[in-house]
Amino acid sequence: MRLAEYTDYTLRVLMYCAARPQQSVTISELADHHGVSRNHLMKIVTDLGRLGMLATTRGRSGGLRLLMDPAKIRVGDVVRASETDFRLVECFDPDTSRCNLAPSCRLKGLFDAALHAYFKALDGMTLADLVEPSSAPVSGRPVSLRRRHGAVPVAMPGGLRRAARTAESDA
């Protein structure tokens, strides 16, 4: 599975803004910093504004800033809102699947479990975890990767919605 560039840069925009909570960030600043076209970033920023995650101000002294507390923005929610398709294999979509192995195949179950594990890991991290300095070495697992939230991924075709949370005792 590979994330779209749109999702990658959505996360980068949010991280950049979260790391600068007291200042207004411009599209030009983001474009220069990440080496991405302003037009591409405009679409991302517009979508994040619609989701209520960024405040955007036009004009000479305008810019954008994070509206939500970075500790309340789960990475899994951002990925779900940004990506369009989580069908890892053909049989994930019963309307278009032509797989004749489906009745006895266990591969779909394996991929489904892997996708749930993927989102469980992403849901355990917040935007704050991504921008706070870590005391762990770069090659090791950062201290901030501790699982904070239990979650079950839910399909999120449009907009940012919360995943169904499981009991903390499942941790």
C-alpha positions in Angstrom: 0.0 0.0 0.0 1.3 3.4 -0.9 -0.1 6.8 0.3 -0.9 9.3 -2.4 1.3 12.5 -2.6 -1.8 14.4 -1.6 -1.9 12.6 1.8 1.8 12.9 2.3 1.7 16.7 1.7 -1.5 17.0 3.8 0.4 15.6 6.7 3.4 17.8 6.0 1.2 20.9 5.9 -0.3 20.0 9.2 3.0 19.2 10.8 4.6 22.5 9.6 1.7 24.5 11.0 1.7 22.5 14.3 5.4 23.2 14.7 4.7 27.0 14.4 1.6 27.5 16.6 2.2 31.2 17.2 2.7 32.3 13.6 0.7 32.5 10.4 2.2 30.3 7.6 1.9 31.2 3.9 1.4 29.0 0.9 4.6 30.3 -0.6 6.5 29.5 2.6 5.1 25.9 2.5 5.8 25.6 -1.3 9.4 26.7 -0.8 10.0 24.5 2.2 8.6 21.3 0.7 9.5 22.0 -3.0 5.9 21.6 -4.1 3.8 23.7 -6.4 1.6 26.4 -4.9 -1.4 25.1 -6.8 -1.0 21.6 -5.3 -0.8 23.1 -1.8 -3.8 25.4 -2.5 -6.0 22.4 -3.0 -4.7 20.7 0.2 -5.1 23.9 2.3 -8.6 24.5 0.9 -9.6 21.0 1.8 -8.1 21.3 5.3 -10.0 24.6 5.8 -13.2 22.9 4.8 -12.5 20.1 7.4 -12.1 22.8 10.1 -8.5 22.0 10.7 -6.9 25.2 9.3 -7.9 28.8 9.5 -7.1 30.6 6.3 -6.8 34.4 6.0 -6.4 36.1 2.6 -4.6 39.3 1.9 -1.3 40.9 2.4 -0.9 39.8 6.0 -2.8 36.6 5.5 -1.8 33.0 6.0 -2.9 29.9 7.6 -2.8 28.4 11.1 -3.9 25.2 12.8 -7.4 25.5 14.3 -7.4 22.3 16.3 -5.1 21.1 19.1 -2.4 19.0 17.5 -2.9 16.4 20.3 -6.5 15.9 19.2 -5.6 15.3 15.5 -5.0 11.5 15.0 -2.8 10.6 12.0 -5.2 7.8 11.1 -8.1 10.3 10.8 -6.1 12.5 8.5 -5.1 9.5 6.3 -8.7 8.3 6.1 -9.9 11.8 5.1 -7.1 12.2 2.5 -7.0 8.8 0.8 -9.7 7.7 -1.6 -9.3 3.9 -1.7 -8.3 1.3 0.9 -9.2 -1.7 -1.2 -5.9 -3.6 -1.0 -7.1 -6.4 -3.3 -9.9 -6.8 -5.8 -12.2 -8.8 -3.5 -12.5 -5.9 -1.0 -15.1 -4.5 -3.3 -17.9 -7.0 -3.8 -19.5 -4.9 -6.6 -16.5 -5.2 -8.9 -14.7 -8.4 -7.7 -14.3 -11.1 -10.3 -12.2 -13.4 -8.0 -13.4 -17.0 -8.3 -11.3 -18.0 -5.2 -13.4 -15.8 -2.9 -15.5 -18.5 -1.3 -12.4 -20.4 0.1 -9.6 -17.8 0.0 -8.2 -16.5 3.3 -6.1 -13.8 1.7 -8.8 -11.2 2.0 -9.0 -11.8 5.8 -5.2 -11.5 6.1 -5.2 -8.2 4.2 -8.2 -6.9 6.2 -6.4 -7.7 9.5 -3.3 -6.0 8.2 -5.3 -2.9 7.2 -6.8 -2.8 10.7 -3.4 -3.1 12.3 -2.1 -0.3 10.0 -4.9 2.1 11.2 -4.5 1.0 14.8 -0.9 2.2 14.6 -1.8 5.4 12.9 -4.7 6.1 15.3 -2.2 5.7 18.2 -0.3 8.8 17.0 -1.4 12.4 17.0 0.0 15.4 15.1 1.5 16.5 18.4 3.5 13.2 18.5 4.9 14.0 15.1 6.2 17.5 15.9 7.3 17.1 19.5 11.0 16.3 19.8 11.8 12.7 20.7 14.5 11.6 23.0 15.0 8.3 21.2 17.7 7.8 18.5 16.6 8.2 14.9 17.3 4.5 14.1 15.2 3.3 17.1 11.5 3.5 17.8 10.7 7.0 19.1 9.4 7.2 22.6 6.3 9.0 21.4 5.2 5.9 19.4 3.5 4.6 22.6 -0.1 3.6 21.8 -2.4 6.3 23.3 -5.8 5.5 21.8 -7.5 2.3 20.9 -9.4 2.5 17.7 -11.2 0.5 15.0 -10.9 1.9 11.5 -14.0 2.9 9.8 -14.5 3.7 6.1 -14.3 7.4 5.6 -15.1 8.3 2.0 -15.7 12.0 2.6 -14.6 14.4 5.3 -12.8 13.9 8.6 -14.8 11.7 11.0 -13.7 10.0 14.2 -12.9 6.3 14.2 -14.9 4.2 16.6 -12.9 4.0 19.7 -12.4 0.8 21.7 -12.0 0.6 25.4 -8.6 1.7 26.7 -8.4 -1.6 28.4 -7.8 -3.2 25.0 -4.3 -1.5 25.0 
